[in-house]
Amino acid sequence: MNELSSIQKLTKFFVSEKIFSSMETESRAWKVKCNNCGHERSIWEMGGIRWKAYGEKALYRRCPNCGERSLLKIYKKTAAG
Ligand SMILES: [Zn+2]
């Protein structure tokens, strides 16, 4: 249903189907949340890949939802909650 970004397409070219699907699952679990409006979406939805990564990160970026430059928190949302 989702179009792959160029980075995702490129990665898909280099890895096996199995690894790529694992990357997709994990990248979907990584969420980016805007400090300003609370808008949340996954790394995957943003066209990125985050795989075999640990910890949380924060980026100072423009939020696509509210348009403000804000601290975007990157964290992993597990199925367990
Ligand atoms: Zn926002």
PDB file of the backbone (N, CA, C, O) and the ligand in Angstrom, with CONECT records:
HET     ZN  A 101       1
ATOM      1  N   MET A   1       0.829  -1.204   0.000  1.00  0.00           N
ATOM      2  CA  MET A   1       0.000   0.000   0.000  1.00  0.00           C
ATOM      3  C   MET A   1       0.864   1.256   0.000  1.00  0.00           C
ATOM      4  O   MET A   1       0.538   2.243  -0.659  1.00  0.00           O
ATOM      5  N   ASN A   2       1.954   1.212   0.734  1.00  0.00           N
ATOM      6  CA  ASN A   2       2.835   2.376   0.816  1.00  0.00           C
ATOM      7  C   ASN A   2       3.901   2.351  -0.262  1.00  0.00           C
ATOM      8  O   ASN A   2       4.497   1.312  -0.545  1.00  0.00           O
ATOM      9  N   GLU A   3       4.127   3.495  -0.851  1.00  0.00           N
ATOM     10  CA  GLU A   3       5.247   3.650  -1.757  1.00  0.00           C
ATOM     11  C   GLU A   3       6.535   3.608  -0.947  1.00  0.00           C
ATOM     12  O   GLU A   3       6.613   4.168   0.146  1.00  0.00           O
ATOM     13  N   LEU A   4       7.535   2.942  -1.492  1.00  0.00           N
ATOM     14  CA  LEU A   4       8.827   2.932  -0.804  1.00  0.00           C
ATOM     15  C   LEU A   4       9.586   4.198  -1.168  1.00  0.00           C
ATOM     16  O   LEU A   4       9.501   4.691  -2.293  1.00  0.00           O
ATOM     17  N   SER A   5      10.322   4.710  -0.203  1.00  0.00           N
ATOM     18  CA  SER A   5      11.183   5.849  -0.490  1.00  0.00           C
ATOM     19  C   SER A   5      12.400   5.349  -1.252  1.00  0.00           C
ATOM     20  O   SER A   5      12.625   4.142  -1.349  1.00  0.00           O
ATOM     21  N   SER A   6      13.186   6.275  -1.794  1.00  0.00           N
ATOM     22  CA  SER A   6      14.359   5.848  -2.559  1.00  0.00           C
ATOM     23  C   SER A   6      15.358   5.101  -1.684  1.00  0.00           C
ATOM     24  O   SER A   6      16.011   4.161  -2.138  1.00  0.00           O
ATOM     25  N   ILE A   7      15.473   5.524  -0.432  1.00  0.00           N
ATOM     26  CA  ILE A   7      16.389   4.833   0.486  1.00  0.00           C
ATOM     27  C   ILE A   7      15.905   3.402   0.731  1.00  0.00           C
ATOM     28  O   ILE A   7      16.690   2.454   0.753  1.00  0.00           O
ATOM     29  N   GLN A   8      14.617   3.280   0.911  1.00  0.00           N
ATOM     30  CA  GLN A   8      14.056   1.955   1.157  1.00  0.00           C
ATOM     31  C   GLN A   8      14.198   1.058  -0.071  1.00  0.00           C
ATOM     32  O   GLN A   8      14.499  -0.129   0.054  1.00  0.00           O
ATOM     33  N   LYS A   9      13.982   1.621  -1.247  1.00  0.00           N
ATOM     34  CA  LYS A   9      14.149   0.844  -2.481  1.00  0.00           C
ATOM     35  C   LYS A   9      15.588   0.388  -2.652  1.00  0.00           C
ATOM     36  O   LYS A   9      15.854  -0.756  -3.021  1.00  0.00           O
ATOM     37  N   LEU A  10      16.513   1.301  -2.380  1.00  0.00           N
ATOM     38  CA  LEU A  10      17.929   0.995  -2.514  1.00  0.00           C
ATOM     39  C   LEU A  10      18.317  -0.132  -1.551  1.00  0.00           C
ATOM     40  O   LEU A  10      19.019  -1.073  -1.920  1.00  0.00           O
ATOM     41  N   THR A  11      17.842  -0.010  -0.309  1.00  0.00           N
ATOM     42  CA  THR A  11      18.159  -1.023   0.690  1.00  0.00           C
ATOM     43  C   THR A  11      17.582  -2.376   0.279  1.00  0.00           C
ATOM     44  O   THR A  11      18.225  -3.415   0.432  1.00  0.00           O
ATOM     45  N   LYS A  12      16.368  -2.341  -0.242  1.00  0.00           N
ATOM     46  CA  LYS A  12      15.708  -3.579  -0.660  1.00  0.00           C
ATOM     47  C   LYS A  12      16.512  -4.299  -1.731  1.00  0.00           C
ATOM     48  O   LYS A  12      16.516  -5.528  -1.803  1.00  0.00           O
ATOM     49  N   PHE A  13      17.183  -3.527  -2.550  1.00  0.00           N
ATOM     50  CA  PHE A  13      17.991  -4.077  -3.621  1.00  0.00           C
ATOM     51  C   PHE A  13      19.183  -4.870  -3.080  1.00  0.00           C
ATOM     52  O   PHE A  13      19.633  -5.833  -3.700  1.00  0.00           O
ATOM     53  N   PHE A  14      19.689  -4.449  -1.911  1.00  0.00           N
ATOM     54  CA  PHE A  14      20.916  -5.045  -1.384  1.00  0.00           C
ATOM     55  C   PHE A  14      20.710  -6.165  -0.367  1.00  0.00           C
ATOM     56  O   PHE A  14      21.602  -6.985  -0.151  1.00  0.00           O
ATOM     57  N   VAL A  15      19.548  -6.196   0.247  1.00  0.00           N
ATOM     58  CA  VAL A  15      19.330  -7.218   1.270  1.00  0.00           C
ATOM     59  C   VAL A  15      18.296  -8.240   0.820  1.00  0.00           C
ATOM     60  O   VAL A  15      17.569  -8.025  -0.149  1.00  0.00           O
ATOM     61  N   SER A  16      18.244  -9.338   1.529  1.00  0.00           N
ATOM     62  CA  SER A  16      17.280 -10.378   1.187  1.00  0.00           C
ATOM     63  C   SER A  16      15.869  -9.950   1.582  1.00  0.00           C
ATOM     64  O   SER A  16      15.676  -9.032   2.380  1.00  0.00           O
ATOM     65  N   GLU A  17      14.906 -10.630   1.009  1.00  0.00           N
ATOM     66  CA  GLU A  17      13.497 -10.347   1.290  1.00  0.00           C
ATOM     67  C   GLU A  17      13.215 -10.452   2.785  1.00  0.00           C
ATOM     68  O   GLU A  17      12.457  -9.662   3.348  1.00  0.00           O
ATOM     69  N   LYS A  18      13.840 -11.446   3.418  1.00  0.00           N
ATOM     70  CA  LYS A  18      13.610 -11.705   4.839  1.00  0.00           C
ATOM     71  C   LYS A  18      14.148 -10.558   5.701  1.00  0.00           C
ATOM     72  O   LYS A  18      13.471 -10.072   6.607  1.00  0.00           O
ATOM     73  N   ILE A  19      15.361 -10.144   5.404  1.00  0.00           N
ATOM     74  CA  ILE A  19      15.967  -9.051   6.160  1.00  0.00           C
ATOM     75  C   ILE A  19      15.203  -7.755   5.923  1.00  0.00           C
ATOM     76  O   ILE A  19      14.992  -6.964   6.842  1.00  0.00           O
ATOM     77  N   PHE A  20      14.792  -7.553   4.674  1.00  0.00           N
ATOM     78  CA  PHE A  20      14.060  -6.328   4.370  1.00  0.00           C
ATOM     79  C   PHE A  20      12.748  -6.269   5.143  1.00  0.00           C
ATOM     80  O   PHE A  20      12.362  -5.213   5.644  1.00  0.00           O
ATOM     81  N   SER A  21      12.071  -7.399   5.237  1.00  0.00           N
ATOM     82  CA  SER A  21      10.812  -7.391   5.970  1.00  0.00           C
ATOM     83  C   SER A  21      11.043  -7.189   7.464  1.00  0.00           C
ATOM     84  O   SER A  21      10.211  -6.590   8.145  1.00  0.00           O
ATOM     85  N   SER A  22      12.163  -7.685   7.975  1.00  0.00           N
ATOM     86  CA  SER A  22      12.537  -7.429   9.367  1.00  0.00           C
ATOM     87  C   SER A  22      12.852  -5.954   9.583  1.00  0.00           C
ATOM     88  O   SER A  22      12.508  -5.381  10.617  1.00  0.00           O
ATOM     89  N   MET A  23      13.505  -5.350   8.606  1.00  0.00           N
ATOM     90  CA  MET A  23      13.808  -3.918   8.675  1.00  0.00           C
ATOM     91  C   MET A  23      12.524  -3.095   8.684  1.00  0.00           C
ATOM     92  O   MET A  23      12.402  -2.109   9.411  1.00  0.00           O
ATOM     93  N   GLU A  24      11.568  -3.524   7.858  1.00  0.00           N
ATOM     94  CA  GLU A  24      10.311  -2.789   7.789  1.00  0.00           C
ATOM     95  C   GLU A  24       9.569  -2.866   9.117  1.00  0.00           C
ATOM     96  O   GLU A  24       9.081  -1.858   9.628  1.00  0.00           O
ATOM     97  N   THR A  25       9.489  -4.073   9.669  1.00  0.00           N
ATOM     98  CA  THR A  25       8.806  -4.253  10.948  1.00  0.00           C
ATOM     99  C   THR A  25       9.433  -3.390  12.026  1.00  0.00           C
ATOM    100  O   THR A  25       8.733  -2.738  12.800  1.00  0.00           O
ATOM    101  N   GLU A  26      10.763  -3.391  12.072  1.00  0.00           N
ATOM    102  CA  GLU A  26      11.443  -2.626  13.101  1.00  0.00           C
ATOM    103  C   GLU A  26      11.334  -1.119  12.875  1.00  0.00           C
ATOM    104  O   GLU A  26      11.166  -0.346  13.818  1.00  0.00           O
ATOM    105  N   SER A  27      11.430  -0.730  11.641  1.00  0.00           N
ATOM    106  CA  SER A  27      11.330   0.701  11.338  1.00  0.00           C
ATOM    107  C   SER A  27       9.930   1.234  11.636  1.00  0.00           C
ATOM    108  O   SER A  27       9.763   2.409  11.965  1.00  0.00           O
ATOM    109  N   ARG A  28       8.938   0.372  11.521  1.00  0.00           N
ATOM    110  CA  ARG A  28       7.576   0.781  11.855  1.00  0.00           C
ATOM    111  C   ARG A  28       7.385   0.919  13.360  1.00  0.00           C
ATOM    112  O   ARG A  28       6.521   1.668  13.816  1.00  0.00           O
ATOM    113  N   ALA A  29       8.200   0.189  14.134  1.00  0.00           N
ATOM    114  CA  ALA A  29       8.107   0.274  15.598  1.00  0.00           C
ATOM    115  C   ALA A  29       8.764   1.545  16.122  1.00  0.00           C
ATOM    116  O   ALA A  29       8.423   2.032  17.200  1.00  0.00           O
ATOM    117  N   TRP A  30       9.712   2.081  15.347  1.00  0.00           N
ATOM    118  CA  TRP A  30      10.369   3.332  15.748  1.00  0.00           C
ATOM    119  C   TRP A  30       9.478   4.508  15.401  1.00  0.00           C
ATOM    120  O   TRP A  30       9.109   4.701  14.242  1.00  0.00           O
ATOM    121  N   LYS A  31       9.137   5.287  16.404  1.00  0.00           N
ATOM    122  CA  LYS A  31       8.233   6.410  16.210  1.00  0.00           C
ATOM    123  C   LYS A  31       8.960   7.736  16.360  1.00  0.00           C
ATOM    124  O   LYS A  31       9.910   7.867  17.131  1.00  0.00           O
ATOM    125  N   VAL A  32       8.492   8.699  15.610  1.00  0.00           N
ATOM    126  CA  VAL A  32       8.994  10.057  15.733  1.00  0.00           C
ATOM    127  C   VAL A  32       7.839  10.922  16.221  1.00  0.00           C
ATOM    128  O   VAL A  32       6.799  11.028  15.571  1.00  0.00           O
ATOM    129  N   LYS A  33       8.046  11.534  17.373  1.00  0.00           N
ATOM    130  CA  LYS A  33       6.964  12.315  17.949  1.00  0.00           C
ATOM    131  C   LYS A  33       7.364  13.773  18.129  1.00  0.00           C
ATOM    132  O   LYS A  33       8.441  14.081  18.639  1.00  0.00           O
ATOM    133  N   CYS A  34       6.487  14.652  17.704  1.00  0.00           N
ATOM    134  CA  CYS A  34       6.738  16.088  17.806  1.00  0.00           C
ATOM    135  C   CYS A  34       6.425  16.575  19.211  1.00  0.00           C
ATOM    136  O   CYS A  34       5.369  16.284  19.772  1.00  0.00           O
ATOM    137  N   ASN A  35       7.363  17.316  19.759  1.00  0.00           N
ATOM    138  CA  ASN A  35       7.207  17.861  21.113  1.00  0.00           C
ATOM    139  C   ASN A  35       6.148  18.961  21.152  1.00  0.00           C
ATOM    140  O   ASN A  35       5.528  19.216  22.184  1.00  0.00           O
ATOM    141  N   ASN A  36       5.964  19.587  20.034  1.00  0.00           N
ATOM    142  CA  ASN A  36       5.083  20.741  19.962  1.00  0.00           C
ATOM    143  C   ASN A  36       3.602  20.356  19.847  1.00  0.00           C
ATOM    144  O   ASN A  36       2.773  20.831  20.623  1.00  0.00           O
ATOM    145  N   CYS A  37       3.273  19.491  18.870  1.00  0.00           N
ATOM    146  CA  CYS A  37       1.862  19.167  18.647  1.00  0.00           C
ATOM    147  C   CYS A  37       1.524  17.726  18.995  1.00  0.00           C
ATOM    148  O   CYS A  37       0.353  17.348  19.011  1.00  0.00           O
ATOM    149  N   GLY A  38       2.539  16.924  19.272  1.00  0.00           N
ATOM    150  CA  GLY A  38       2.264  15.536  19.650  1.00  0.00           C
ATOM    151  C   GLY A  38       2.047  14.609  18.474  1.00  0.00           C
ATOM    152  O   GLY A  38       1.730  13.433  18.651  1.00  0.00           O
ATOM    153  N   HIS A  39       2.218  15.142  17.266  1.00  0.00           N
ATOM    154  CA  HIS A  39       2.053  14.324  16.068  1.00  0.00           C
ATOM    155  C   HIS A  39       3.084  13.199  16.043  1.00  0.00           C
ATOM    156  O   HIS A  39       4.274  13.426  16.265  1.00  0.00           O
ATOM    157  N   GLU A  40       2.615  11.993  15.773  1.00  0.00           N
ATOM    158  CA  GLU A  40       3.502  10.840  15.810  1.00  0.00           C
ATOM    159  C   GLU A  40       3.380  10.020  14.535  1.00  0.00           C
ATOM    160  O   GLU A  40       2.275   9.750  14.064  1.00  0.00           O
ATOM    161  N   ARG A  41       4.509   9.629  13.984  1.00  0.00           N
ATOM    162  CA  ARG A  41       4.489   8.680  12.880  1.00  0.00           C
ATOM    163  C   ARG A  41       5.760   7.860  12.934  1.00  0.00           C
ATOM    164  O   ARG A  41       6.702   8.182  13.658  1.00  0.00           O
ATOM    165  N   SER A  42       5.766   6.782  12.143  1.00  0.00           N
ATOM    166  CA  SER A  42       6.911   5.891  12.241  1.00  0.00           C
ATOM    167  C   SER A  42       8.022   6.331  11.302  1.00  0.00           C
ATOM    168  O   SER A  42       7.795   7.049  10.327  1.00  0.00           O
ATOM    169  N   ILE A  43       9.232   5.880  11.623  1.00  0.00           N
ATOM    170  CA  ILE A  43      10.389   6.134  10.771  1.00  0.00           C
ATOM    171  C   ILE A  43      10.101   5.626   9.358  1.00  0.00           C
ATOM    172  O   ILE A  43      10.456   6.255   8.361  1.00  0.00           O
ATOM    173  N   TRP A  44       9.446   4.468   9.313  1.00  0.00           N
ATOM    174  CA  TRP A  44       9.133   3.863   8.015  1.00  0.00           C
ATOM    175  C   TRP A  44       8.229   4.769   7.192  1.00  0.00           C
ATOM    176  O   TRP A  44       8.459   4.972   5.999  1.00  0.00           O
ATOM    177  N   GLU A  45       7.208   5.307   7.830  1.00  0.00           N
ATOM    178  CA  GLU A  45       6.282   6.198   7.135  1.00  0.00           C
ATOM    179  C   GLU A  45       6.986   7.449   6.626  1.00  0.00           C
ATOM    180  O   GLU A  45       6.575   8.053   5.635  1.00  0.00           O
ATOM    181  N   MET A  46       8.056   7.825   7.323  1.00  0.00           N
ATOM    182  CA  MET A  46       8.815   9.000   6.910  1.00  0.00           C
ATOM    183  C   MET A  46       9.786   8.667   5.784  1.00  0.00           C
ATOM    184  O   MET A  46      10.498   9.538   5.286  1.00  0.00           O
ATOM    185  N   GLY A  47       9.807   7.396   5.389  1.00  0.00           N
ATOM    186  CA  GLY A  47      10.682   6.997   4.282  1.00  0.00           C
ATOM    187  C   GLY A  47      12.055   6.557   4.739  1.00  0.00           C
ATOM    188  O   GLY A  47      12.969   6.401   3.929  1.00  0.00           O
ATOM    189  N   GLY A  48      12.200   6.354   6.042  1.00  0.00           N
ATOM    190  CA  GLY A  48      13.501   5.978   6.573  1.00  0.00           C
ATOM    191  C   GLY A  48      13.553   4.528   7.021  1.00  0.00           C
ATOM    192  O   GLY A  48      12.561   3.800   6.977  1.00  0.00           O
ATOM    193  N   ILE A  49      14.728   4.138   7.447  1.00  0.00           N
ATOM    194  CA  ILE A  49      14.931   2.795   7.986  1.00  0.00           C
ATOM    195  C   ILE A  49      15.731   2.919   9.274  1.00  0.00           C
ATOM    196  O   ILE A  49      16.761   3.592   9.303  1.00  0.00           O
ATOM    197  N   ARG A  50      15.272   2.286  10.319  1.00  0.00           N
ATOM    198  CA  ARG A  50      16.044   2.226  11.547  1.00  0.00           C
ATOM    199  C   ARG A  50      16.007   0.776  11.982  1.00  0.00           C
ATOM    200  O   ARG A  50      14.946   0.221  12.267  1.00  0.00           O
ATOM    201  N   TRP A  51      17.173   0.179  12.028  1.00  0.00           N
ATOM    202  CA  TRP A  51      17.248  -1.258  12.223  1.00  0.00           C
ATOM    203  C   TRP A  51      18.415  -1.586  13.138  1.00  0.00           C
ATOM    204  O   TRP A  51      19.492  -1.000  13.030  1.00  0.00           O
ATOM    205  N   LYS A  52      18.184  -2.530  14.039  1.00  0.00           N
ATOM    206  CA  LYS A  52      19.228  -2.939  14.992  1.00  0.00           C
ATOM    207  C   LYS A  52      19.776  -1.735  15.761  1.00  0.00           C
ATOM    208  O   LYS A  52      20.977  -1.631  16.012  1.00  0.00           O
ATOM    209  N   ALA A  53      18.887  -0.851  16.117  1.00  0.00           N
ATOM    210  CA  ALA A  53      19.313   0.349  16.827  1.00  0.00           C
ATOM    211  C   ALA A  53      18.805   0.309  18.259  1.00  0.00           C
ATOM    212  O   ALA A  53      17.835  -0.381  18.574  1.00  0.00           O
ATOM    213  N   TYR A  54      19.469   1.049  19.103  1.00  0.00           N
ATOM    214  CA  TYR A  54      19.098   1.095  20.513  1.00  0.00           C
ATOM    215  C   TYR A  54      18.910   2.530  20.967  1.00  0.00           C
ATOM    216  O   TYR A  54      19.389   3.477  20.344  1.00  0.00           O
ATOM    217  N   GLY A  55      18.201   2.656  22.067  1.00  0.00           N
ATOM    218  CA  GLY A  55      18.123   3.957  22.716  1.00  0.00           C
ATOM    219  C   GLY A  55      17.192   4.938  22.023  1.00  0.00           C
ATOM    220  O   GLY A  55      16.621   4.661  20.968  1.00  0.00           O
ATOM    221  N   GLU A  56      17.067   6.067  22.644  1.00  0.00           N
ATOM    222  CA  GLU A  56      16.218   7.114  22.106  1.00  0.00           C
ATOM    223  C   GLU A  56      17.068   8.248  21.572  1.00  0.00           C
ATOM    224  O   GLU A  56      18.218   8.444  21.966  1.00  0.00           O
ATOM    225  N   LYS A  57      16.462   8.981  20.665  1.00  0.00           N
ATOM    226  CA  LYS A  57      17.174  10.099  20.064  1.00  0.00           C
ATOM    227  C   LYS A  57      16.233  11.275  19.976  1.00  0.00           C
ATOM    228  O   LYS A  57      15.013  11.116  19.997  1.00  0.00           O
ATOM    229  N   ALA A  58      16.794  12.429  19.880  1.00  0.00           N
ATOM    230  CA  ALA A  58      15.968  13.613  19.650  1.00  0.00           C
ATOM    231  C   ALA A  58      16.600  14.431  18.538  1.00  0.00           C
ATOM    232  O   ALA A  58      17.815  14.625  18.508  1.00  0.00           O
ATOM    233  N   LEU A  59      15.770  14.904  17.633  1.00  0.00           N
ATOM    234  CA  LEU A  59      16.244  15.707  16.519  1.00  0.00           C
ATOM    235  C   LEU A  59      15.527  17.043  16.528  1.00  0.00           C
ATOM    236  O   LEU A  59      14.332  17.119  16.815  1.00  0.00           O
ATOM    237  N   TYR A  60      16.259  18.086  16.216  1.00  0.00           N
ATOM    238  CA  TYR A  60      15.619  19.384  16.103  1.00  0.00           C
ATOM    239  C   TYR A  60      15.278  19.593  14.634  1.00  0.00           C
ATOM    240  O   TYR A  60      16.137  19.930  13.820  1.00  0.00           O
ATOM    241  N   ARG A  61      14.003  19.384  14.315  1.00  0.00           N
ATOM    242  CA  ARG A  61      13.584  19.434  12.919  1.00  0.00           C
ATOM    243  C   ARG A  61      12.233  20.110  12.781  1.00  0.00           C
ATOM    244  O   ARG A  61      11.511  20.305  13.758  1.00  0.00           O
ATOM    245  N   ARG A  62      11.912  20.458  11.560  1.00  0.00           N
ATOM    246  CA  ARG A  62      10.592  21.009  11.308  1.00  0.00           C
ATOM    247  C   ARG A  62       9.576  19.873  11.272  1.00  0.00           C
ATOM    248  O   ARG A  62       9.764  18.875  10.576  1.00  0.00           O
ATOM    249  N   CYS A  63       8.525  20.037  12.016  1.00  0.00           N
ATOM    250  CA  CYS A  63       7.483  19.020  12.063  1.00  0.00           C
ATOM    251  C   CYS A  63       6.576  19.159  10.839  1.00  0.00           C
ATOM    252  O   CYS A  63       6.109  20.256  10.533  1.00  0.00           O
ATOM    253  N   PRO A  64       6.325  18.038  10.131  1.00  0.00           N
ATOM    254  CA  PRO A  64       5.486  18.110   8.934  1.00  0.00           C
ATOM    255  C   PRO A  64       4.024  18.393   9.257  1.00  0.00           C
ATOM    256  O   PRO A  64       3.255  18.795   8.385  1.00  0.00           O
ATOM    257  N   ASN A  65       3.655  18.185  10.486  1.00  0.00           N
ATOM    258  CA  ASN A  65       2.267  18.388  10.876  1.00  0.00           C
ATOM    259  C   ASN A  65       1.961  19.832  11.282  1.00  0.00           C
ATOM    260  O   ASN A  65       1.047  20.455  10.742  1.00  0.00           O
ATOM    261  N   CYS A  66       2.730  20.354  12.234  1.00  0.00           N
ATOM    262  CA  CYS A  66       2.439  21.709  12.714  1.00  0.00           C
ATOM    263  C   CYS A  66       3.318  22.759  12.039  1.00  0.00           C
ATOM    264  O   CYS A  66       3.068  23.958  12.160  1.00  0.00           O
ATOM    265  N   GLY A  67       4.351  22.301  11.326  1.00  0.00           N
ATOM    266  CA  GLY A  67       5.187  23.233  10.596  1.00  0.00           C
ATOM    267  C   GLY A  67       6.181  24.002  11.453  1.00  0.00           C
ATOM    268  O   GLY A  67       6.920  24.844  10.944  1.00  0.00           O
ATOM    269  N   GLU A  68       6.203  23.714  12.759  1.00  0.00           N
ATOM    270  CA  GLU A  68       7.119  24.398  13.670  1.00  0.00           C
ATOM    271  C   GLU A  68       8.426  23.625  13.771  1.00  0.00           C
ATOM    272  O   GLU A  68       8.449  22.400  13.658  1.00  0.00           O
ATOM    273  N   ARG A  69       9.501  24.352  13.981  1.00  0.00           N
ATOM    274  CA  ARG A  69      10.752  23.673  14.309  1.00  0.00           C
ATOM    275  C   ARG A  69      10.651  23.258  15.761  1.00  0.00           C
ATOM    276  O   ARG A  69      10.424  24.079  16.649  1.00  0.00           O
ATOM    277  N   SER A  70      10.821  21.987  15.980  1.00  0.00           N
ATOM    278  CA  SER A  70      10.586  21.473  17.307  1.00  0.00           C
ATOM    279  C   SER A  70      11.476  20.262  17.550  1.00  0.00           C
ATOM    280  O   SER A  70      12.070  19.703  16.628  1.00  0.00           O
ATOM    281  N   LEU A  71      11.547  19.883  18.795  1.00  0.00           N
ATOM    282  CA  LEU A  71      12.299  18.695  19.139  1.00  0.00           C
ATOM    283  C   LEU A  71      11.453  17.474  18.791  1.00  0.00           C
ATOM    284  O   LEU A  71      10.358  17.287  19.321  1.00  0.00           O
ATOM    285  N   LEU A  72      11.978  16.654  17.896  1.00  0.00           N
ATOM    286  CA  LEU A  72      11.280  15.430  17.524  1.00  0.00           C
ATOM    287  C   LEU A  72      11.925  14.268  18.263  1.00  0.00           C
ATOM    288  O   LEU A  72      13.120  14.010  18.117  1.00  0.00           O
ATOM    289  N   LYS A  73      11.145  13.592  19.033  1.00  0.00           N
ATOM    290  CA  LYS A  73      11.651  12.489  19.828  1.00  0.00           C
ATOM    291  C   LYS A  73      11.522  11.184  19.049  1.00  0.00           C
ATOM    292  O   LYS A  73      10.456  10.862  18.524  1.00  0.00           O
ATOM    293  N   ILE A  74      12.616  10.444  18.982  1.00  0.00           N
ATOM    294  CA  ILE A  74      12.610   9.168  18.285  1.00  0.00           C
ATOM    295  C   ILE A  74      12.704   8.050  19.314  1.00  0.00           C
ATOM    296  O   ILE A  74      13.666   7.978  20.079  1.00  0.00           O
ATOM    297  N   TYR A  75      11.729   7.205  19.326  1.00  0.00           N
ATOM    298  CA  TYR A  75      11.751   6.131  20.309  1.00  0.00           C
ATOM    299  C   TYR A  75      11.064   4.892  19.761  1.00  0.00           C
ATOM    300  O   TYR A  75      10.280   4.962  18.815  1.00  0.00           O
ATOM    301  N   LYS A  76      11.369   3.771  20.367  1.00  0.00           N
ATOM    302  CA  LYS A  76      10.843   2.509  19.896  1.00  0.00           C
ATOM    303  C   LYS A  76       9.595   2.132  20.681  1.00  0.00           C
ATOM    304  O   LYS A  76       9.593   2.090  21.911  1.00  0.00           O
ATOM    305  N   LYS A  77       8.551   1.863  19.938  1.00  0.00           N
ATOM    306  CA  LYS A  77       7.299   1.474  20.553  1.00  0.00           C
ATOM    307  C   LYS A  77       7.166  -0.043  20.400  1.00  0.00           C
ATOM    308  O   LYS A  77       7.010  -0.551  19.290  1.00  0.00           O
ATOM    309  N   THR A  78       7.227  -0.733  21.488  1.00  0.00           N
ATOM    310  CA  THR A  78       7.131  -2.189  21.400  1.00  0.00           C
ATOM    311  C   THR A  78       5.671  -2.615  21.414  1.00  0.00           C
ATOM    312  O   THR A  78       4.794  -1.857  21.829  1.00  0.00           O
ATOM    313  N   ALA A  79       5.423  -3.828  20.960  1.00  0.00           N
ATOM    314  CA  ALA A  79       4.061  -4.355  20.913  1.00  0.00           C
ATOM    315  C   ALA A  79       3.471  -4.424  22.317  1.00  0.00           C
ATOM    316  O   ALA A  79       2.261  -4.311  22.511  1.00  0.00           O
ATOM    317  N   ALA A  80       4.355  -4.610  23.283  1.00  0.00           N
ATOM    318  CA  ALA A  80       3.915  -4.728  24.668  1.00  0.00           C
ATOM    319  C   ALA A  80       3.417  -3.372  25.222  1.00  0.00           C
ATOM    320  O   ALA A  80       2.738  -3.319  26.247  1.00  0.00           O
ATOM    321  N   GLY A  81       3.756  -2.337  24.552  1.00  0.00           N
ATOM    322  CA  GLY A  81       3.291  -1.032  24.975  1.00  0.00           C
ATOM    323  C   GLY A  81       4.463  -0.201  25.359  1.00  0.00           C
ATOM    324  O   GLY A  81       4.298   0.954  25.752  1.00  0.00           O
TER     325      GLY A  81
HETATM  326 ZN    ZN A 101       4.325  19.205  15.343  1.00  0.00          ZN2+
END
